[in-house]
Amino acid sequence: MGLLSDHAIVFTLASLLVAWLGAKVFRVVMERRKFRKLPGPPCNLFLGHLIPMGKIAMKHPQRVHPHVLVANLMREYNLPSVFYLDNRPAAEYPVLVVADPEVAREISESGLPKHRTLLETIEPLAGRLNILSIEGQLWKKWRNVFNPGFSVQQVISQVPVIVECTEAFINILDRHASKDEVFRLEEETTKISIDVIGRVVCDHDFKTLTTDNDFMRTMRKTLSWMPNQQSMNPWHRNHPLRPIMWKYYKRQMDNYIGKVLDERFAVRDTGVPKKAKIRTGIDLALAEYFKENGQDADSHNATVMDAEFRRFAIDNLLILLFAGHDTTASTICYCYHMLHKHPHILAKLRQELDDVFGAGVSATQQLKDSPYLINKCEYTLAVIKEVLRLWPPASGVRSGQKGHFIKDPASGEMLPTEGCIIWTVSMCLGRSAKIWGSDVDVFRPERFLPENADKIPLNAWRPFEKGPRNCIGQELALVEMKVVLALTVREFDIRAAYDELDALSNDGSLWARDSSFRKGPQKAFGDEMYQILLAAGKPREATTVVAANGTVDLGWHAPKKSWINDLGQVLNGTGTNGFVFGGSELPKGVKYGTYNWCNMPHVRKEEYPVAAKEYDLVYVEVIHRHHKRTPYASNTFLKESYNWECANQGLFYYGQPLNPSGNKSSSTYWSVYSSDVNPFPKSGFQGSCQFPQITREGLDDSWQHGKDLYGVYRDQLRFLPKNINDKVSFRVTNNVITSQVAGMLVDGMFSPKRDVPLRIQPSGVDSLEPQYTCPKASSLSSSYGVGSTAANWTAHLTATKPLFSSLDSISGVASDSTEWHRSFDHYYDNLSARQCHAKPLPCKLNDTTSCVTQEQANTVYRLGQYEYSFLYRDSPQSLQASIGSYGVFLAELAQNMRDAASGKSPVIYRHNVAHDGSVSRLLSILQIDQMVWVGMGSEVVFEIYQKKQKGGDYVADKKFIRILWGGQVLVSSNPSLGKVDMLDLDVFLGYVDGLVGSKAENVVAFCKS
């Protein structure tokens, strides 16, 4: 009987359990029948929305913030802006997700209470009496009490205090940067946020920036006990010791903050006139509290703080410290991160700070003296707001009520809220293409500039929520972030370093102890610095970064001194100082790499500097001047003493149907002749050449140039494809001589059996030659260079009048010809073209004994080098003139590099055939340390690399650049570039972006100015 009794008891208990579970399942199923008819992702009768949510979660990091998952769920299933999400039993309540600005506004003004899940999260951190948790008249009373301490005027008055805290923060960054070490940035930004709140609210210095503070340590321990609601491990969600530890740490924090408040109350200046007082937030709150109670705080003679005020003040100061530090600390981290990823925006931000505070001038003392200066930093604020749009730290959570319905903005249907968490998801609002447009994921601070204010969707930007219960500390947060950026972004470059996380594996932090932070895919929205949930949205791994001192220098720096830019040596010297002008081949015994005007050194296998083995090449772009040619007609004398024949080559020009193909064209070429019947005599050289055209020797040099490049990038490095394909692109200018070179160069590289397209931009706007119009650049150039009356330009022209006179007497050029005497360009081209093709120097038509001597030619060559150095490097105005006239090509180059580095473009090799004016302007912008007149075939090569780590993986999201000039590493006078050998690509792009702007916007602005 005992056994039967035992069985009966077990059976009864089991039956009750089954009945309870059955009833619960039945109730959930009945509820889910309702959700199947309401807007949301596909709903399973038994599993609700767990299946679609699970699919999204599988594509994301294990600890990613839930609002990231919901935002991606909306995209994946094309969900409406208001929908239901039932993830029970993984979640305790069904959720009504709101991502519609107008509905969000209605909820914020509805008076619906905060949901208890939010209150349960806040209580261990900041108790129950804070203005985030309390409701109704109690909330209204205490919100009014604390409002004065966060008014715009009060916050601005505290800017000097924020500056002082930022100075301590700068010292921390400086220490990290000097050691070149990996560190957790969010740990440091939390410190400055805590110290600022302490100083501003109650004039207490927590000293977290300079000491190991008790409060900071206790706060971190409290956070370490926050439950991981995304884990299925019940121990992670409901640890039995958690309530005990929370209570213990809360008591410690209450005691600390209570002591701070008591100290501030004891030293308040009751006898000082109101206007003379510097009041903190707690002083103003105390005054407001006394005022509501019909008392005057300044005359109040109490020595002990009112118990009610003290109790509420403790919880409210704690909520400010927790909520305030989260928003500010996290957002500052994301600001640095996004600015590093977008160097053109960083350059624009730095420019604003230069404009407001002065280039090279610290903002520290200016902000202390004139706090309102921070309001001039409009672009800085726009950067912060754009960061908060993309990575908001929190959202609004309300409790649905029986009888409270929300109107579906799409269908007009009234949606019930009873039993639901109403979640206004800031991430969904900020990442909605319906609201922000197709570039919703693009970091574009310009959205938030004052001139675009009317374009911002109403109620869509709400990282601080809106309505009567918006964040009380938002003005303080925004001003603090502006000050921090104003004082640091010009001093430091900060980049994410998640590939170096192992260096922090034993730092004792929460992040190092919990391996779940590194499980699953490690990107969200394509970014490795995704948000996790730890009471609020925090950057993954507390933003593991490396900081570097200094910024990209955008200033002009003089080239090094040499005979080239020493007018005395140019005028009084002899010869060409080792420069060669006698043909494509170097004289016997002269080392390759020597300046050879007729055929400049370029990349070839024999001299190529192979990169270290840990670097792998990912992209190459070449720009080079065409090879040797006949002189331009404008550079020939009116009558030349001998003919120039080109019958040993053909200039092939023809059109042929393509796409679809049609009739074939004959292979036709130009054959130049003169007609005895044509009464108009041809000036310059007679014969069968065009002036200019690439000569037979120049064509051969072009072919060899291509063969040498292929020998390095295919035969030696195995980088190029064996045969030409879509990974390779060639570009020419509208001047046909570049196409003449390109045809030979392509054959020297690939010997293709098919037709090869040569990319070319429309005439009049071509950036490669360049042909686009920039009047400002032209006027600037003519103000200091060719055609100007500036003494430092005309000095060499005045000193060489005897030389001009002698050359004119031989050439027949009129002595009063302005065109031929404003520079040595015409004589240089005429004489050098002859000598490159072994032709004699010119003589008088009627006196063959009176000829240009070799020494005269050498003097012209020296003067030509001097002129080009002055025009493109020595004049401080040369940099801006080159930016204006050639900045568009640099912007295109930068975009090509970005596309290649990100894998967006399949092209791995681009080749541009251009002119001396193209390459000279490029070298001007690169600020080469020794400028020359770029000779025939002069070449600049941009190589992009990625670097392998010890384990074989590549350094994440990091590329490096090497620039070769004449086949060897280019050296720049600009300290940010220096010897451009495995330079951080972001530094180079930051330099280019800073000068020319995103999509050459700085060039456009300059040209129109």
ZADRENPA-748274 format. One record per residue (C-alpha): x, y, z; residue in one letter. Coordinates in steps of 0.1 Angstrom, whole numbers, padded with zeros to 4 digits, always signed. Layout:
<rs>
XYZA...
</rs>
This chain:
<rs>
+0000+0000+0000M+0029+0024+0008G+0043+0018-0027L+0009+0024-0043L+0005+0055-0022S+0038+0068-0033D+0029+0061-0070H-0004+0078-0065A+0014+0109-0051I+0039+0109-0080V+0011+0104-0105F-0010+0133-0089T+0020+0157-0090L+0029+0147-0125A-0007+0152-0136S-0008+0187-0120L+0025+0196-0137L+0013+0184-0171V-0020+0203-0166A-0001+0234-0156W+0022+0231-0186L-0007+0223-0209G-0026+0253-0197A+0004+0275-0202K+0011+0262-0237V-0026+0265-0246F-0026+0302-0234R+0006+0309-0254V-0007+0292-0285V-0040+0312-0282M-0020+0344-0278E+0002+0335-0308R-0029+0330-0329R-0034+0367-0323K+0001+0376-0333F-0001+0357-0366R-0027+0382-0377K-0007+0412-0366L+0022+0429-0383P+0056+0412-0377G+0079+0385-0391P+0066+0350-0399P+0051+0337-0368C+0051+0300-0357N+0021+0289-0336L+0044+0272-0311F+0077+0291-0314L+0063+0326-0322G+0090+0347-0339H+0120+0327-0325L+0127+0311-0359I+0132+0344-0379P+0150+0360-0349M+0173+0330-0346G+0182+0332-0383K+0192+0369-0378I+0211+0360-0346A+0231+0333-0363M+0246+0360-0387K+0257+0382-0358H+0280+0382-0328P+0267+0362-0298Q+0267+0393-0275R+0256+0419-0301V+0230+0444-0287H+0194+0432-0293P+0185+0465-0311H+0211+0456-0338V+0193+0423-0343L+0159+0440-0345V+0171+0466-0370A+0185+0438-0392N+0153+0418-0388L+0133+0447-0402M+0156+0448-0432R+0156+0411-0438E+0118+0407-0437Y+0110+0442-0450N+0089+0448-0419L+0066+0478-0413P+0077+0506-0390S+0054+0492-0362V+0054+0455-0356F+0052+0428-0329Y+0080+0405-0318L+0071+0375-0296D+0103+0356-0286N+0089+0338-0256R+0102+0318-0237P+0136+0333-0246A+0121+0367-0237A+0097+0373-0208E+0072+0395-0227Y+0061+0401-0262P+0074+0434-0277V+0057+0460-0298L+0086+0475-0318V+0082+0511-0329V+0104+0526-0356A+0080+0553-0369D+0089+0589-0359P+0053+0600-0354E+0042+0569-0334V+0074+0574-0313A+0063+0609-0306R+0028+0598-0295E+0043+0572-0271I+0067+0597-0256S+0038+0620-0248E+0013+0593-0238S+0021+0591-0202G+0025+0554-0204L+0047+0542-0175P+0082+0528-0180K+0082+0490-0182H+0092+0471-0152R+0121+0453-0171T+0138+0487-0173L+0132+0494-0137L+0146+0460-0127E+0178+0469-0147T+0181+0503-0131I+0174+0494-0095E+0207+0477-0087P+0225+0507-0103L+0206+0537-0091A+0178+0525-0068G+0141+0533-0072R+0139+0570-0065L+0156+0584-0096N+0138+0604-0123I+0141+0576-0148L+0122+0552-0126S+0095+0572-0107I+0062+0582-0123E+0035+0608-0121G+0036+0638-0098Q+0066+0624-0079L+0085+0624-0112W+0073+0659-0121K+0084+0673-0087K+0119+0659-0089W+0124+0666-0125R+0116+0703-0117N+0141+0702-0089V+0170+0690-0110F+0161+0709-0142N+0180+0741-0134P+0213+0722-0130G+0211+0711-0167F+0200+0742-0184S+0219+0754-0214V+0233+0784-0195Q+0244+0763-0166Q+0261+0737-0188V+0280+0764-0208I+0292+0779-0175S+0308+0746-0167Q+0329+0744-0199V+0361+0754-0181P+0356+0725-0157V+0350+0701-0186I+0382+0715-0202V+0402+0707-0170E+0389+0671-0170C+0398+0668-0207T+0433+0679-0200E+0437+0649-0177A+0422+0627-0203F+0447+0640-0229I+0475+0630-0205N+0462+0595-0205I+0460+0593-0243L+0494+0608-0245D+0508+0580-0223R+0492+0553-0244H+0504+0569-0276A+0540+0573-0264S+0541+0536-0256K+0523+0527-0289D+0502+0502-0269E+0468+0486-0273V+0443+0497-0247F+0405+0498-0240R+0394+0533-0249L+0360+0530-0233E+0376+0524-0199E+0393+0558-0203E+0363+0577-0217T+0342+0564-0188T+0367+0580-0164K+0364+0614-0180I+0326+0611-0181S+0325+0602-0144I+0348+0630-0134D+0329+0656-0155V+0295+0646-0139I+0311+0648-0105G+0326+0682-0110R+0296+0697-0128V+0268+0683-0106V+0283+0685-0071C+0318+0700-0074D+0333+0666-0064H+0364+0653-0082D+0362+0615-0084F+0398+0616-0097K+0391+0585-0118T+0414+0600-0145L+0443+0602-0121T+0438+0575-0093T+0422+0541-0088D+0389+0554-0075N+0367+0534-0051D+0335+0545-0067F+0347+0536-0102M+0358+0502-0090R+0325+0495-0073T+0305+0506-0103M+0325+0483-0126R+0319+0454-0102K+0281+0462-0102T+0281+0461-0140L+0300+0428-0140S+0270+0412-0122W+0245+0423-0148M+0227+0393-0163P+0234+0381-0198N+0198+0380-0211Q+0210+0367-0245Q+0225+0335-0229S+0204+0303-0226M+0225+0294-0196N+0202+0299-0166P+0232+0306-0144W+0240+0336-0166H+0205+0349-0164R+0196+0341-0128N+0227+0337-0107H+0217+0331-0070P+0243+0354-0056L+0234+0383-0079R+0207+0400-0056P+0231+0398-0027I+0261+0413-0046M+0239+0440-0061W+0226+0450-0027K+0261+0450-0013Y+0276+0472-0040Y+0245+0495-0040K+0251+0502-0003R+0287+0510-0010Q+0278+0534-0038M+0250+0550-0016D+0275+0556+0012N+0301+0572-0012Y+0276+0595-0029I+0259+0604+0004G+0292+0615+0018K+0299+0636-0014V+0265+0653-0010L+0270+0660+0027D+0304+0675+0020E+0290+0698-0007R+0261+0708+0016F+0285+0717+0044A+0306+0740+0023V+0279+0758+0004R+0283+0795+0004D+0251+0807+0022T+0266+0841+0029G+0278+0849-0006V+0255+0870-0029P+0237+0849-0055K+0253+0866-0085K+0288+0860-0071A+0283+0823-0066K+0296+0796-0090I+0268+0770-0085R+0269+0733-0093T+0239+0713-0104G+0233+0700-0069I+0233+0736-0055D+0207+0746-0080L+0186+0715-0072A+0188+0722-0035L+0177+0758-0041A+0148+0746-0062E+0138+0720-0035Y+0138+0747-0008F+0119+0770-0031K+0091+0744-0036E+0090+0740+0002N+0087+0778+0007G+0122+0783+0020Q+0153+0801+0008D+0183+0779+0004A+0208+0807+0008D+0194+0818+0042S+0187+0783+0054H+0208+0777+0085N+0205+0739+0085A+0237+0720+0090T+0224+0687+0079V+0209+0680+0044M+0171+0673+0043D+0166+0636+0046A+0141+0634+0017E+0163+0655-0006F+0194+0634+0003R+0176+0601-0004R+0164+0613-0038F+0196+0631-0046A+0217+0599-0041I+0196+0579-0065D+0195+0607-0091N+0232+0614-0090L+0238+0576-0094L+0215+0575-0125I+0233+0605-0139L+0266+0587-0134L+0254+0554-0149F+0232+0567-0178A+0253+0598-0184G+0287+0580-0185H+0273+0553-0208D+0261+0577-0234T+0291+0600-0234T+0318+0574-0230A+0304+0551-0257S+0297+0579-0282T+0332+0594-0278I+0346+0560-0287C+0324+0557-0318Y+0334+0593-0328C+0371+0584-0329Y+0363+0552-0347H+0341+0567-0374M+0365+0596-0379L+0394+0572-0384H+0374+0552-0409K+0364+0584-0428H+0396+0605-0430P+0380+0631-0453H+0354+0638-0425I+0382+0639-0399L+0400+0665-0421A+0369+0686-0424K+0364+0685-0386L+0400+0695-0380R+0396+0723-0405Q+0366+0736-0385E+0386+0736-0353L+0415+0754-0371D+0390+0780-0383D+0374+0785-0348V+0406+0783-0326F+0434+0789-0351G+0456+0765-0370A+0482+0750-0346G+0466+0768-0316V+0452+0749-0287S+0416+0754-0278A+0422+0748-0241T+0427+0783-0228Q+0403+0799-0253Q+0375+0777-0241L+0383+0785-0205K+0382+0822-0213D+0352+0821-0237S+0331+0790-0232P+0305+0800-0258Y+0332+0794-0285L+0322+0758-0283I+0289+0767-0300N+0308+0777-0331K+0318+0741-0336C+0288+0732-0358E+0305+0704-0378Y+0318+0689-0345T+0282+0687-0332L+0271+0673-0366A+0297+0645-0363V+0284+0636-0328I+0248+0636-0339K+0256+0614-0369E+0274+0589-0346V+0244+0588-0323L+0221+0582-0353R+0242+0552-0363L+0251+0539-0328W+0226+0551-0302P+0234+0537-0268P+0198+0533-0256A+0161+0534-0265S+0127+0541-0249G+0108+0514-0232V+0072+0518-0220R+0046+0494-0206S+0016+0486-0227G-0018+0490-0211Q-0052+0475-0215K-0073+0498-0236G-0043+0516-0250H-0039+0512-0288F-0014+0524-0313I-0025+0533-0348K-0006+0514-0375D+0008+0542-0397P+0007+0518-0427A-0028+0502-0425S-0046+0525-0400G-0054+0495-0379E-0055+0500-0341M-0029+0478-0325L-0033+0466-0289P-0005+0472-0264T-0018+0452-0234E+0008+0428-0220G+0036+0441-0243C+0068+0460-0239I+0065+0491-0262I+0100+0495-0275W+0109+0527-0294T+0141+0514-0310V+0165+0543-0318S+0187+0520-0338M+0158+0510-0361C+0148+0547-0365L+0184+0557-0372G+0190+0528-0397R+0158+0532-0416S+0162+0538-0453A+0126+0549-0455K+0134+0578-0431I+0170+0587-0440W+0173+0576-0477G+0194+0551-0496S+0226+0563-0479D+0213+0554-0445V+0244+0534-0435D+0268+0561-0448V+0285+0582-0422F+0276+0617-0434R+0276+0644-0407P+0264+0670-0432E+0229+0658-0425R+0230+0676-0392F+0244+0710-0403L+0222+0740-0396P+0215+0745-0433E+0201+0710-0435N+0179+0712-0404A+0147+0713-0424D+0157+0680-0441K+0160+0660-0409I+0129+0639-0405P+0108+0652-0376L+0111+0631-0344N+0134+0605-0362A+0166+0614-0343W+0160+0604-0307R+0191+0590-0289P+0181+0610-0259F+0144+0603-0264E+0119+0631-0268K+0088+0644-0250G+0085+0655-0213P+0107+0625-0202R+0136+0631-0225N+0171+0628-0211C+0177+0656-0186I+0215+0655-0192G+0216+0656-0230Q+0229+0692-0231E+0257+0683-0208L+0265+0652-0228A+0266+0670-0261L+0288+0699-0248V+0312+0675-0230E+0316+0655-0263M+0322+0687-0283K+0349+0698-0259V+0366+0664-0258V+0367+0663-0296L+0378+0699-0299A+0408+0693-0276L+0418+0658-0289T+0411+0652-0326V+0438+0675-0338R+0463+0659-0314E+0457+0622-0318F+0449+0596-0344D+0429+0567-0327I+0422+0535-0346R+0405+0502-0337A+0429+0474-0330A+0407+0443-0326Y+0433+0422-0344D+0456+0429-0314E+0431+0418-0287L+0455+0391-0274D+0476+0418-0259A+0448+0425-0235L+0439+0389-0226S+0452+0392-0191N+0442+0428-0182D+0417+0416-0156G+0388+0433-0172S+0353+0420-0176L+0359+0417-0213W+0389+0395-0209A+0371+0372-0184R+0340+0365-0205D+0348+0346-0237S+0312+0350-0249S+0321+0385-0262F+0343+0369-0289R+0319+0342-0301K+0301+0342-0334G+0307+0365-0364P+0325+0396-0353Q+0308+0423-0373K+0275+0441-0373A+0265+0465-0401F+0299+0456-0416G+0317+0471-0385D+0339+0451-0361E+0332+0477-0334M+0296+0466-0329Y+0275+0473-0298Q+0269+0448-0269I+0244+0451-0241L+0257+0457-0207L+0230+0477-0189A+0232+0500-0220A+0248+0499-0254G+0286+0497-0252K+0312+0493-0279P+0325+0457-0281R+0355+0449-0259E+0354+0485-0245A+0368+0497-0278T+0402+0482-0282T+0424+0508-0298V+0458+0522-0305V+0464+0559-0303A+0491+0579-0321A+0503+0614-0314N+0499+0641-0340G+0477+0646-0370T+0481+0645-0407V+0501+0676-0417D+0484+0695-0446L+0508+0723-0448G+0534+0731-0475W+0570+0721-0467H+0599+0733-0487A+0619+0708-0507P+0655+0701-0498K+0682+0724-0511K+0703+0713-0541S+0718+0728-0572W+0683+0725-0588I+0667+0753-0567N+0699+0773-0561D+0698+0800-0587L+0734+0809-0582G+0745+0774-0591Q+0721+0772-0620V+0734+0805-0635L+0771+0800-0628N+0774+0763-0632G+0784+0742-0662T+0771+0710-0676G+0740+0693-0663T+0753+0680-0630N+0750+0644-0640G+0716+0646-0657F+0715+0629-0691V+0699+0644-0723F+0715+0623-0750G+0691+0595-0759G+0671+0566-0745S+0702+0546-0735E+0724+0557-0707L+0761+0563-0714P+0783+0534-0706K+0792+0532-0669G+0762+0554-0658V+0741+0536-0633K+0704+0530-0640Y+0683+0553-0619G+0702+0584-0631T+0680+0612-0643Y+0677+0606-0681N+0654+0632-0697W+0649+0611-0728C+0639+0579-0710N+0634+0583-0672M+0641+0554-0648P+0611+0532-0640H+0602+0500-0621V+0621+0471-0635R+0632+0438-0621K+0669+0445-0617E+0664+0474-0592E+0629+0468-0578Y+0628+0470-0540P+0609+0439-0530V+0587+0444-0499A+0593+0424-0467A+0577+0390-0468K+0549+0398-0443E+0535+0423-0468Y+0512+0411-0497D+0504+0434-0526L+0467+0440-0532V+0466+0470-0556Y+0488+0490-0579V+0482+0523-0597E+0507+0538-0621V+0508+0572-0637I+0536+0581-0661H+0544+0607-0686R+0544+0596-0723H+0577+0587-0739H+0598+0608-0761K+0582+0626-0790R+0587+0653-0815T+0584+0688-0801P+0551+0706-0799Y+0546+0729-0830A+0544+0759-0807S+0580+0751-0796N+0595+0749-0830T+0612+0778-0847F+0594+0796-0875L+0619+0780-0900K+0639+0750-0890E+0673+0743-0907S+0665+0706-0914Y+0636+0682-0919N+0622+0657-0893W+0611+0624-0909E+0587+0598-0893C+0582+0575-0922A+0595+0546-0900N+0563+0545-0880Q+0525+0547-0884G+0500+0565-0863L+0470+0543-0865F+0435+0558-0863Y+0403+0541-0872Y+0368+0533-0858G+0351+0500-0857Q+0316+0488-0847P+0314+0472-0812L+0287+0457-0790N+0275+0442-0812P+0304+0439-0836S+0298+0446-0873G+0319+0453-0904N+0356+0453-0898K+0378+0483-0903S+0410+0484-0923S+0441+0491-0902S+0448+0526-0913T+0474+0551-0903Y+0483+0587-0909W+0510+0595-0935S+0520+0631-0934V+0529+0649-0966Y+0531+0685-0980S+0514+0696-1011S+0531+0718-1037D+0497+0733-1046V+0489+0744-1010N+0499+0781-1009P+0502+0782-0972F+0537+0773-0960P+0541+0750-0930K+0562+0766-0902S+0587+0747-0881G+0601+0714-0892F+0593+0701-0926Q+0590+0663-0932G+0566+0635-0925S+0560+0640-0887C+0533+0654-0866Q+0543+0679-0840F+0539+0664-0815P+0539+0626-0821Q+0556+0598-0803I+0586+0589-0823T+0598+0554-0834R+0623+0554-0805E+0596+0567-0781G+0573+0538-0792L+0601+0513-0785D+0607+0528-0751D+0570+0525-0744S+0570+0488-0753W+0600+0482-0731Q+0584+0501-0702H+0554+0478-0704G+0577+0447-0705K+0596+0459-0675D+0564+0464-0655L+0552+0430-0664Y+0585+0415-0654G+0581+0428-0619V+0543+0426-0613Y+0537+0393-0631R+0570+0374-0635D+0585+0384-0602Q+0556+0390-0578L+0529+0369-0596R+0505+0398-0589F+0492+0406-0624L+0471+0381-0643P+0490+0362-0671K+0467+0376-0697N+0449+0409-0698I+0414+0408-0682N+0390+0429-0663D+0414+0432-0633K+0435+0455-0654V+0426+0490-0666S+0444+0515-0688F+0436+0552-0691R+0447+0580-0714V+0441+0617-0719T+0425+0634-0749N+0459+0641-0764N+0465+0614-0789V+0502+0609-0780I+0491+0592-0748T+0472+0566-0768S+0502+0561-0790Q+0522+0552-0759V+0495+0531-0743A+0491+0508-0774G+0528+0499-0772M+0529+0497-0734L+0499+0473-0734V+0516+0450-0759D+0548+0451-0740G+0529+0439-0710M+0504+0414-0722F+0507+0409-0760S+0469+0407-0761P+0451+0389-0789K+0419+0410-0784R+0411+0446-0785D+0419+0466-0754V+0397+0496-0742P+0416+0527-0732L+0395+0546-0706R+0392+0583-0713I+0372+0611-0698Q+0354+0637-0719P+0373+0666-0734S+0372+0697-0713G+0367+0679-0679V+0394+0653-0681D+0412+0651-0647S+0442+0632-0659L+0457+0658-0683E+0441+0679-0666P+0415+0698-0687Q+0389+0709-0663Y+0386+0746-0657T+0398+0761-0624C+0403+0799-0629P+0415+0803-0593K+0443+0778-0598A+0453+0795-0630S+0453+0829-0615S+0473+0817-0585L+0499+0801-0607S+0503+0831-0629S+0506+0853-0598S+0539+0837-0588Y+0551+0818-0619G+0551+0819-0656V+0537+0853-0668G+0540+0870-0634S+0561+0900-0625T+0570+0886-0591A+0607+0893-0584A+0615+0857-0573N+0602+0845-0607W+0617+0872-0630T+0651+0871-0613A+0664+0843-0635H+0648+0857-0666L+0665+0890-0661T+0698+0874-0654A+0697+0853-0686T+0688+0881-0711K+0721+0876-0729P+0713+0839-0733L+0679+0847-0747F+0695+0872-0771S+0720+0846-0784S+0693+0819-0788L+0669+0844-0805D+0696+0854-0830S+0699+0817-0840I+0663+0806-0839S+0648+0837-0855G+0624+0842-0825V+0616+0879-0821A+0634+0895-0793S+0601+0910-0781D+0582+0877-0781S+0565+0876-0747T+0556+0839-0752E+0592+0827-0758W+0607+0848-0730H+0585+0843-0700R+0601+0810-0693S+0626+0786-0709F+0598+0760-0717D+0599+0766-0755H+0637+0764-0759Y+0639+0735-0735Y+0615+0714-0755D+0630+0723-0788N+0666+0716-0779L+0660+0685-0758S+0637+0668-0784A+0666+0671-0809R+0692+0657-0786Q+0669+0628-0775C+0668+0618-0812H+0705+0624-0819A+0698+0654-0841K+0721+0684-0842P+0715+0715-0822L+0701+0743-0844P+0721+0768-0865C+0712+0800-0882K+0695+0794-0915L+0720+0816-0934N+0751+0809-0912D+0757+0773-0904T+0787+0783-0883T+0765+0801-0858S+0748+0773-0838C+0735+0767-0803V+0764+0753-0783T+0762+0723-0760Q+0769+0746-0731E+0741+0769-0740Q+0718+0739-0743A+0730+0727-0709N+0723+0761-0694T+0687+0759-0708V+0684+0724-0692Y+0696+0737-0658R+0672+0766-0660L+0643+0743-0670G+0650+0722-0638Q+0651+0754-0617Y+0618+0766-0632E+0599+0734-0626Y+0612+0732-0590S+0601+0767-0584F+0567+0763-0601L+0558+0731-0584Y+0577+0729-0551R+0598+0759-0540D+0570+0785-0541S+0548+0782-0510P+0518+0788-0533Q+0526+0758-0554S+0508+0733-0533L+0474+0751-0534Q+0478+0758-0571A+0484+0721-0578S+0455+0711-0556I+0432+0733-0575G+0444+0721-0610S+0450+0684-0602Y+0430+0677-0570G+0403+0659-0589V+0427+0632-0601F+0439+0628-0565L+0403+0623-0553A+0398+0597-0580E+0431+0580-0570L+0420+0579-0533A+0386+0564-0543Q+0404+0537-0564N+0425+0528-0534M+0395+0526-0511R+0376+0504-0535D+0406+0481-0539A+0413+0480-0502A+0377+0472-0493S+0373+0446-0522G+0346+0468-0537K+0364+0469-0571S+0378+0438-0589P+0404+0460-0606V+0439+0453-0591I+0460+0474-0615Y+0453+0507-0631R+0477+0525-0655H+0474+0561-0665N+0494+0576-0694V+0497+0613-0690A+0519+0644-0694H+0546+0663-0676D+0520+0688-0663G+0501+0658-0648S+0530+0641-0631V+0546+0675-0620S+0513+0685-0602R+0511+0651-0586L+0546+0653-0573L+0538+0688-0561S+0509+0676-0540I+0530+0647-0527L+0556+0673-0518Q+0585+0653-0532I+0617+0663-0514D+0636+0671-0547Q+0616+0683-0577M+0628+0679-0612V+0613+0686-0647W+0597+0652-0651V+0613+0636-0682G+0600+0613-0708M+0584+0582-0693G+0587+0595-0657S+0567+0572-0635E+0550+0573-0601V+0537+0540-0587V+0512+0536-0559F+0513+0501-0542E+0488+0491-0516I+0497+0462-0493Y+0481+0442-0465Q+0502+0428-0437K+0503+0393-0423K+0505+0386-0385Q+0524+0358-0369K+0495+0334-0371G+0491+0341-0409G+0460+0362-0407D+0460+0397-0421Y+0459+0427-0399V+0421+0435-0400A+0409+0465-0418D+0444+0478-0422K+0463+0486-0454K+0497+0501-0461F+0510+0522-0490I+0543+0525-0508R+0550+0551-0535I+0577+0546-0560L+0593+0574-0580W+0617+0564-0607G+0615+0528-0594G+0625+0537-0559Q+0607+0547-0527V+0595+0584-0529L+0606+0607-0502V+0583+0636-0493S+0592+0668-0474S+0558+0666-0456N+0565+0650-0422P+0532+0631-0423S+0543+0613-0454L+0581+0612-0451G+0596+0582-0469K+0564+0566-0482V+0574+0530-0474D+0545+0510-0459M+0528+0541-0446L+0494+0536-0430D+0470+0539-0459L+0446+0558-0437D+0473+0585-0431V+0478+0589-0469F+0441+0590-0475L+0437+0615-0447G+0463+0637-0463Y+0446+0635-0497V+0411+0640-0483D+0423+0669-0462G+0437+0687-0492L+0411+0679-0519V+0380+0669-0499G+0355+0641-0504S+0348+0638-0541K+0371+0668-0546A+0347+0691-0528E+0375+0713-0516N+0387+0716-0552V+0353+0727-0564V+0351+0753-0536A+0385+0766-0544F+0380+0768-0581C+0347+0787-0576K+0362+0811-0550S
</rs>
